């Protein structure tokens, strides 16, 4: 069996399992739109009809030694999320500090004018 056939069979098996899971979990129609691609209907929080797309992708070169396996990529993504959260927290702290300084200046100015 060729590498492509093995990959195609693996994708088909996972696609089938995902179809079964989605149809059971969300009690909806699962539409297969391409090999390894599924879409399900959904209603968003504003009551609008939407579609959610799922793709079963089997990368050719996902390897731990290259750092492009799922575990390595998940760690890298978590580092990005952590860095973004740190930046957001710093910006919020800086904004609070600026607001506190502005309030203190306004308080002093009000006290002087009394």
Buried (B, 14 or more C-beta within 10 A) or exposed (E): EEEEEEBBEEBEEBBEEBBEEBBEEEEEEBEEEEEBBBBBEEEEEEEEEEEEEBBBEEEEEBEEEEEEBEEBEEEEEEEEEEEEEEEEEEEEEEEEEEEEEEEEEEEEEEEEEE
